[in-house]
Amino acid sequence: MTAVTMWWYEARFQLSRNSVRILLLLAAVLSAASVYLGHVEVRQQHTTIDQLTVLDVQERTHAWQQYSDWGDIAYYGFHYTYDRPSSLAFAALGQRDILPWQHRVRMLALEGQIYESDPTNPELAVLGRLDFALVASVLLPLLAIMLLHDVKAGERSAGREGLLLATATGAGLWGRRVWVLAALLGLCVLLPLWIGAAFNGTTVFALLAATLAVVLHLVFWSALVLWFARGDATAEVTACRLVGLWFVLAIAMPLLGRLAIIAATPLPESGEILMQQREVVNAAWDKPKAATMEPFTAANPEWREHATITAPFEWKWYYAFQQVGDEATAPLVARYRAGIVMREQAAWWLGLLSPPLLLNKTLTCLANTDLSAALAYEDAVREFHAAMRHFYYPLLFRDIPFDAGLLRDHPEFQERPAVCAF
């Protein structure tokens, strides 16, 4: 009997067992449900972006037609910015469940516009919603344990171990049985991913990389089960040991590790940034105009000659103290961003001790739904806001008469390609 024939017969035998079929069906259902839910969520996000992009242009065009002053145009001109989900985002929603992926921004102080729409607490999101990344990283190992833990002990308790080892097919029986079952389990989990990738236009590289990551994760747990089952322990004892190990690696270590990382890396809350900026901006109304224009011209010396304020209200003074508000919170923002980057880097190191966490982070990295993608979107918003200031400041500070034709040169938001940097 050839090796291929032996593997084929083993696969047929395993598929004839009710317990195996039920577990494989459960794996397929969980995987398919997660892929479907992720696909629906991503489609909704695409639809939202497409609809709001059109409405944004219509609303801004209408607002621009109502005014003939550069200050009013800048004040009432909202601009929709967004981070469109990648072709693999359906499999790993990652930070898109926690951090904003869309903003409406205008020429006012930017930090408040960014952080006022960040109502959730990223530190509390440990497992997240049911997506493929959760199924593959947390549930797949548990399914592998349920499927493989009694490969040897089950035959021994049934009194067939000696007979099987005495036959010619007994050579390498346990390893062959484990890897056949693991292959069937992997196929049931990966097939919905491949189908979802076809519907979402996922790139070949991203799909192959995600498939390889899941396969390596399954190989690790299958080898672990095979190692635990090598002795004479009963199936129940082996299962308890493996489930305990799974709980430590997949649940306890990520949760406790994340709490330890948070405690070791304190950072300001986004609400603190928002409040400080608002205090600076609101206080400017009660201060002399020079108290605003001096720090503004110190950061923007090119407008020093045009920074004299003679009227009770001038738009260039108004937008100047909006920028001063941003500059006042710059140290807090830098600390906040540095802190969350340090936490993310520490979580990657924690993943070396927790394979489920490492797989989850790998999939979100491939799907461009990790923290680096969220920060890339935030940087794109900052660049767009800076471009708006660059467009409006010459018009406001040089008192250029209003000309609607100049709005053709108004900057447009451009997405920045996200690259996993951790």
Summary of the structure (lengths in Angstrom):
residues: 422
radius of gyration: 28.9
end to end distance: 49.4
largest distance: 101.5
contacts: 1326
relative contact order: 0.13
helix: 74%
strand: 2%
